[in-house]
Amino acid sequence: MNENDLDAASRPFSSPARSGPSAAPRPPRLHLLALNPTDSVTEGFLPAAARLGLAVTLLTDQPEAHERAYGRREEEGTAPYRLPALDIVPCDVRDYAEVISRIAADGPRPRAVFTNSDHLQAQAALAAQYFGLPGKDWRAALRTKNKAELRRALAAAGPDVADPVWSAELATGQDPATLAGLDAPYPCVLKPREGVASEDVVLVADADELVRRCAEIRERRPGAALVVEEFLDGELRTLETLGDGRTLHVLGAFRTELSPPPHFIEERLHLLPAPPPQPHTDQVLAQLRALGVGFGVCHTEYVVQGDRARLIEVNYRAIGDQCDLVLAELLGIPLFEYILRTHMGEPLPDDLGARTDGRVRMEYVMADRAGRLASAPPAGVTERDGVRLDYRPLRGIGEEHPLHRTNRDFLGVLRATGTDQARIDAAVARFLAAHRWEIV
């Protein structure tokens, strides 16, 4: 799903069922950059674009994957939402110059340029700036994506803004053996400089293991730049924000439970009661301002150490793995429309009108070994005692996969929502006890 589709057809894909008469005026157009299809785009941003009356040109390096995803939903008639008029255009979306060229060739000036991809924020920001459209500061997008640059920027902001975090960078092509002499605070964390989804993120115990793990990662990612960081031990939380460059709203915060070290896989998330806890929230907001983050949606991860919030990473996009979809439902606001409206230059309301009594638990069922999924429960929604359980399979029966030690090991996701955390936890426990996932 993440591999580039080099044999994709060169012509744009258009959905005939959604195409209007040729003489009809052309609706305002959103240019959306994407790699592989994601739930956030398919169930969140595309339906929001349809509700806003936007046509969408989807620029992607994996056009056939998107054609299959949306075409299948149309044929089956199973999608509970309406997709917009949609053109899927092959494009090397990692190249900002190619993105600009494709958008320019598409016709009149676009209404907005947007992406929810971790990998494409700087490209979308540069394209928006080129066409004179609202968007993120490309420097902030690069600063948050590049974990070494993020550490440098926070260090430059000073200790009044952010506690210093020890880190070192292994540049592209640099020999891992050069890290052996580091005066590192072991155990420490090794990760790809521009990585996502905890892929190749590992806790290392000493210098020998650090060099060995670097070499292993380089076998999978030849020449990749890596970062070694101080291990920030403590409760892991997130802060979800939405801004228009003037106002920065806090949407909510999650507490995250991870798998045991040496890997860092998110196993479950709990929405924290509103308002998010202090003084940590204000500290995270101050660090985001220092990074230049304040436009559009952002998902920030941090560790609580006493009364201090210490940043792990900043993902300048919506929280994923279906948490954004649940958050929109729970808050009772048109979240995805708000996000797109900011990129159309529309200010956010001073009060989003979000509900504050909702609670959610996201439970991810993970594979514990490589193999073929032989049995698993089907998708289903139940409601009981004020708790709504929505289970969605993420891997089909009969599919065979290696063990990735990332969120690609998820077999399914259970979305449990209500207003009483104890009832939610009890409902999740009953569901997990009543079902079985078998890998052979």
C-alpha positions in Angstrom: 0.0 0.0 0.0 2.9 2.3 0.6 4.9 1.4 -2.5 4.8 3.7 -5.4 2.7 2.4 -8.3 5.1 3.0 -11.2 2.9 1.4 -13.8 -0.2 3.5 -13.2 -2.1 4.9 -16.1 -1.1 8.4 -17.1 -4.6 9.8 -17.7 -6.7 11.2 -14.8 -9.5 9.1 -13.4 -13.0 10.7 -13.3 -16.0 9.3 -11.7 -18.8 9.3 -14.4 -21.5 8.9 -11.7 -20.5 12.3 -10.3 -19.7 14.2 -13.4 -22.1 17.0 -14.4 -23.1 18.3 -17.8 -20.2 19.7 -19.8 -21.9 23.1 -20.0 -22.3 23.4 -16.2 -20.1 26.0 -14.4 -17.0 24.5 -12.9 -17.3 24.3 -9.0 -14.4 25.6 -6.9 -11.6 23.0 -6.8 -9.6 21.6 -4.0 -6.2 20.1 -4.9 -5.5 17.3 -2.5 -2.1 15.6 -2.2 -2.0 12.0 -1.1 0.1 8.8 -1.1 -1.9 5.7 -0.4 -5.6 5.9 0.4 -6.4 6.5 4.1 -9.5 6.5 6.3 -9.0 10.1 7.1 -9.2 11.2 3.5 -11.8 8.6 2.3 -14.2 9.0 5.2 -13.3 12.5 6.4 -11.9 15.0 4.0 -13.5 13.8 0.7 -17.0 13.8 2.1 -16.3 17.1 3.7 -15.3 18.5 0.4 -18.5 17.2 -1.1 -20.6 18.9 1.6 -18.7 22.2 0.9 -19.5 22.0 -2.8 -15.9 21.5 -3.9 -14.7 19.4 -6.8 -11.4 17.6 -6.0 -8.3 16.9 -8.0 -6.4 14.2 -6.1 -2.7 14.2 -6.9 -1.0 11.0 -6.0 1.8 8.7 -6.9 -0.5 5.7 -6.3 -3.5 6.5 -8.7 -4.6 2.9 -9.2 -4.9 2.3 -5.4 -7.2 5.3 -5.2 -9.2 4.3 -8.2 -9.8 0.9 -6.7 -10.7 2.3 -3.3 -13.3 4.8 -4.5 -14.5 2.8 -7.5 -15.2 -0.2 -5.3 -17.3 1.9 -2.9 -19.4 3.3 -5.7 -20.0 -0.1 -7.3 -21.0 -1.6 -4.0 -23.0 1.4 -2.9 -21.8 0.7 0.7 -20.3 4.1 1.5 -22.4 5.9 4.2 -21.2 9.2 2.7 -21.1 11.1 -0.6 -17.9 11.6 -2.4 -17.2 14.8 -4.4 -16.6 15.2 -8.2 -13.2 13.6 -8.2 -10.3 13.5 -10.7 -7.4 11.3 -9.7 -4.2 12.5 -11.4 -0.8 10.7 -11.3 1.9 12.9 -9.9 5.2 12.7 -8.1 3.7 14.3 -5.1 7.0 14.3 -3.1 8.4 16.8 -5.7 6.9 20.2 -4.9 7.9 21.5 -8.4 6.0 18.7 -10.1 3.0 19.4 -7.8 2.9 23.0 -8.8 3.2 22.1 -12.5 0.3 19.7 -12.3 -1.9 22.2 -10.4 -1.1 24.9 -12.9 -2.0 22.6 -15.8 -5.3 21.7 -14.3 -7.0 25.0 -15.2 -8.2 28.0 -13.3 -6.6 29.0 -10.0 -7.4 26.4 -7.3 -9.6 27.2 -4.3 -7.2 25.4 -1.9 -4.3 23.1 -1.8 -4.3 20.6 1.1 -2.8 17.3 2.3 -3.2 15.2 5.4 -0.1 13.2 4.7 2.9 13.4 7.1 5.2 13.2 4.1 3.7 15.9 1.9 3.1 18.9 4.3 6.0 21.0 3.0 5.1 20.3 -0.6 1.5 21.3 -0.1 2.6 24.4 1.8 5.0 25.5 -1.0 2.3 24.9 -3.7 -0.3 26.9 -1.7 2.3 29.8 -1.3 3.1 29.7 -5.1 -0.6 30.2 -6.0 -1.1 32.8 -3.3 -3.4 30.6 -1.3 -3.7 30.2 2.5 -1.6 27.4 3.9 0.9 26.3 6.4 4.4 27.9 6.6 6.5 25.5 4.7 9.4 26.1 7.1 7.2 25.0 10.0 6.1 22.0 8.0 9.7 21.0 7.3 10.7 21.8 10.9 8.2 19.4 12.4 8.7 16.6 9.9 12.5 16.7 10.3 13.0 15.4 13.9 16.6 16.7 14.1 15.5 20.2 13.0 12.6 20.0 15.5 15.1 19.5 18.4 17.3 22.3 17.1 14.4 24.7 16.9 13.1 23.9 20.4 16.6 24.2 21.8 16.9 27.6 20.2 13.6 28.7 21.8 15.3 28.3 25.2 14.6 26.5 28.4 11.7 28.8 29.3 9.8 27.4 26.4 11.0 23.8 26.3 13.1 21.6 28.5 16.3 20.5 26.5 16.2 17.0 25.1 19.5 15.3 24.3 19.7 14.3 20.6 22.2 13.5 17.9 21.8 13.1 14.1 23.2 10.4 11.8 23.2 12.2 8.4 22.3 10.6 5.1 25.1 8.2 4.2 27.1 8.8 7.4 28.7 5.6 8.8 26.7 4.3 11.9 30.1 3.5 13.5 30.5 7.2 14.1 27.8 7.0 16.8 29.8 4.6 19.0 31.6 7.4 20.7 28.5 9.4 21.6 28.1 10.4 25.3 24.5 9.3 25.0 22.1 9.0 28.1 21.4 5.2 27.6 18.9 3.8 27.2 18.0 6.1 24.3 15.7 6.0 21.3 16.8 5.5 17.7 14.4 6.6 14.9 14.4 7.7 11.3 14.7 11.4 11.0 11.6 11.7 8.8 9.8 8.5 10.0 6.2 7.9 10.8 4.0 5.4 12.6 6.8 4.2 14.9 8.4 2.4 12.0 12.0 1.5 12.9 11.7 3.3 16.2 13.5 1.3 18.9 14.9 1.6 22.4 18.7 0.8 22.5 20.6 -0.1 25.7 24.2 0.8 24.9 26.6 1.9 22.2 27.0 -1.5 20.7 23.3 -2.0 20.2 23.0 1.5 18.8 25.5 0.9 16.0 23.9 -2.6 15.3 20.4 -1.2 15.2 21.5 1.6 12.9 23.0 -0.9 10.5 19.8 -2.9 10.5 17.6 0.1 9.7 20.0 1.1 7.0 19.5 -2.3 5.4 15.8 -1.5 5.1 16.3 2.2 4.4 19.6 2.6 2.5 21.3 5.8 3.4 18.5 7.1 5.6 19.1 9.9 8.1 18.6 8.8 11.7 18.1 10.5 15.0 19.2 9.3 18.5 17.3 10.9 21.3 17.0 10.9 25.1 14.4 8.4 26.2 11.5 10.4 27.7 9.9 8.1 30.3 6.5 8.9 31.5 2.8 9.0 30.6 2.3 9.6 26.9 -0.3 12.1 25.8 -1.4 13.9 22.7 -2.8 17.4 22.1 -5.1 17.9 19.1 -5.2 21.5 17.8 -6.9 23.5 15.0 -5.9 27.0 14.0 -6.5 29.6 11.3 -3.3 31.6 11.9 -5.2 33.9 14.3 -7.0 31.6 16.7 -5.6 28.2 17.9 -8.3 25.9 19.3 -7.6 22.9 21.5 -9.8 20.1 20.2 -8.9 17.5 22.8 -6.2 15.3 24.3 -5.6 11.6 24.5 -3.7 9.4 26.9 -1.8 6.7 24.9 -0.8 3.3 26.0 2.2 1.7 24.2 3.5 -1.8 23.8 6.4 -2.8 26.0 9.9 -1.7 24.9 12.0 -1.9 22.8 9.2 -1.0 20.3 6.6 1.8 20.6 3.3 0.6 19.1 0.1 2.4 20.2 -2.2 -0.2 21.7 -5.0 2.0 23.0 -6.0 5.6 23.5 -8.3 7.3 26.0 -9.8 10.7 25.4 -9.0 12.9 28.5 -11.8 14.8 30.1 -12.2 18.4 28.8 -10.6 20.8 29.3 -7.2 19.2 28.7 -4.9 19.1 31.7 -2.8 22.1 32.8 0.0 23.2 33.0 0.9 20.8 30.3 -1.5 22.1 27.6 -0.2 25.6 27.8 3.4 24.4 27.7 2.7 22.4 24.5 1.0 25.4 22.9 4.0 27.5 23.7 6.3 25.0 22.0 4.1 24.8 19.0 4.2 28.6 18.7 8.0 28.4 18.9 8.0 25.9 16.0 5.7 28.2 13.9 2.7 25.8 14.1 -0.7 27.4 14.2 -2.5 26.9 10.9 -4.7 24.0 10.2 -4.9 20.8 12.2 -2.0 19.3 14.2 -1.4 16.2 16.3 1.3 16.6 18.9 2.7 13.8 21.2 4.3 14.6 24.5 5.4 13.0 27.7 4.4 14.1 31.2 7.2 14.4 33.7 5.9 16.0 36.8 4.6 19.5 35.9 6.5 19.5 32.6 5.4 18.6 29.1 8.3 17.3 27.0 7.6 16.9 23.3 8.1 13.6 21.5 7.1 14.7 18.0 4.7 17.1 16.1 2.6 15.6 13.3 1.3 18.6 11.3 -1.9 16.8 10.3 -4.9 15.2 11.8 -4.5 12.4 14.3 -4.9 9.1 12.4 -5.9 5.5 12.9 -9.6 6.6 12.9 -9.2 8.8 16.0 -10.0 11.9 13.9 -13.2 10.3 12.7 -14.2 9.5 16.3 -13.2 12.9 17.5 -15.4 14.6 15.0 -18.4 12.5 16.0 -17.8 12.9 19.7 -17.3 16.7 19.6 -20.4 17.1 17.4 -18.7 19.6 15.1 -18.0 19.6 11.3 -14.3 19.1 12.1 -13.2 18.1 8.6 -15.1 21.0 7.0 -13.4 23.4 9.5 -10.0 22.1 8.5 -10.7 22.5 4.8 -12.2 26.0 5.4 -9.0 27.2 7.0 -7.2 26.3 3.8 -9.8 28.2 1.9 -9.0 31.3 3.9 -12.1 31.3 6.1 -11.6 32.2 9.8 -12.6 29.8 12.4 -15.3 30.8 14.9 -14.2 31.9 18.3 -16.2 29.1 19.8 -16.4 25.8 17.8 -19.4 24.7 19.8 -17.8 21.3 20.7 -19.4 19.0 23.2 -17.2 18.4 26.3 -19.0 15.4 28.0 -17.9 12.6 25.5 -15.4 9.9 26.3 -13.7 7.5 23.9 -11.5 4.5 24.0 -9.7 3.3 20.9 -8.6 -0.3 21.2 -6.3 -1.7 18.5 -6.2 -5.5 18.1 -2.6 -6.4 17.0 -1.0 -9.4 15.4 1.6 -10.9 17.7 3.3 -13.0 15.0 3.7 -13.2 11.2 1.2 -15.4 9.3 -2.2 -15.7 7.8 -5.3 -14.4 9.5 -7.5 -17.5 9.8 -10.4 -16.2 11.9 -11.6 -12.8 13.2 -14.9 -11.1 14.0 -16.7 -9.2 11.3 -17.4 -5.5 11.3 -20.3 -4.6 13.6 -21.9 -1.8 15.7 -23.7 -2.4 19.0 -25.1 -0.1 21.7 -25.7 -1.0 25.3 -25.8 0.8 28.6 -24.9 4.1 26.9 -21.8 2.7 25.2 -21.5 2.5 21.4 -19.1 -0.2 20.1 -18.0 0.1 16.5 -15.6 -2.6 15.4 -13.8 -2.4 12.1 -11.5 -5.1 10.6 -8.3 -3.7 9.2 -7.1 -7.0 7.7 -9.2 -9.5 5.8 -9.5 -13.2 6.5 -6.9 -15.1 4.5 -4.5 -12.2 4.3 -0.9 -13.1 5.1 1.5 -10.5 6.5 5.0 -10.3 8.1 5.2 -8.8 11.6 6.1 -5.1 11.2 6.1 -3.9 14.8 4.1 -0.8 13.7 0.5 0.0 13.2 0.6 -2.1 10.1 0.2 -5.0 12.6 -3.3 -3.9 13.5 -5.9 -6.5 12.8 -8.9 -4.3 13.7 -9.9 -1.3 15.7 -12.6 -1.0 18.3 -14.1 2.4 18.8 -15.9 2.7 22.1 -17.7 5.9 22.9 -20.1 7.2 25.6 -20.0 9.5 28.6 -19.0 7.1 31.3 -15.4 5.8 31.2 -16.0 2.8 33.5 -18.9 1.6 31.3 -16.8 2.1 28.2 -13.9 0.0 29.7 -16.3 -2.7 30.8 -17.8 -2.9 27.3 -14.4 -3.2 25.7 -13.4 -6.0 28.1 -16.5 -7.9 27.2 -16.0 -7.5 23.5 -12.4 -8.7 23.6 -13.3 -11.7 25.8 -16.1 -12.7 23.4 -14.1 -12.7 20.2 -11.0 -14.4 18.9 -8.4 -13.5 16.3 -6.4 -16.5 15.0 -3.2 -16.3 13.0 -1.7 -19.4 11.5 
